[in-house]
Amino acid sequence: MPESSSKKNILISIGAFLILGIGFLVNSRTSVPVTEKANAFWKIYTDATQGIKFKYPLLSNNFITPQEWPPKVTVFSDPFNCDEVLEKNPSNIEMTERVVNNSTYCVNTQNEGAAGSVFTTYNYKTALDNERALALSFILQYPRCENYDEPNKTDCTMENENLNVDNLADVILKSVVFK
């Protein structure tokens, strides 16, 4: 086997291992406790103004690119009520109430197209307690996979299908702690 083919196979194997590892963390059904120690895939963000810190993963996908990262977490001093948010929905934003890993979220997404890509803005809101709510927002750029030749077209499609954004948001929001 030529040396370049061998190197390519090694890089593909390492990339697959990293994607599977991140996929496992994103699809995890348990919350990730925040500790002072981060690892190679997860970092800790501290927001001194709100007095919170949370964990977020480093997204190092081959095709999907984070545009606003780390994500923004906001604490609201209003009780969570998805019904009110759904009533104020402008027609260009998709809003749904979802249950993810036993937590209820009001989720809105907005897609904007650009040359060869779609930028999706995600907003998740959930109850923190009876008096407060937490919100998470971020933007991901998804390439139009049909613009790629094989095997990149298939790889891009699989990456899009395998990223579970609901679980990603759930794990991040469940990691929020007050300092």
Secondary structure, DSSP 4 states (H G I P E B T S, - for coil): --HHHHHHHHHHHHHHHHHHHHHHHHT-SS-----S---SSEEEEEETTTTEEEEEE----SS-EEEEEEEEEEEESS---HHHHHHT--TTSEEEEEEETTEEEEEEEEEEEETTEEEEEEEEEEESSSS-EEEEEEEEEEE-GGGSPTTHHHHHHHHHHH--HHHHHHHHHHT-EE-
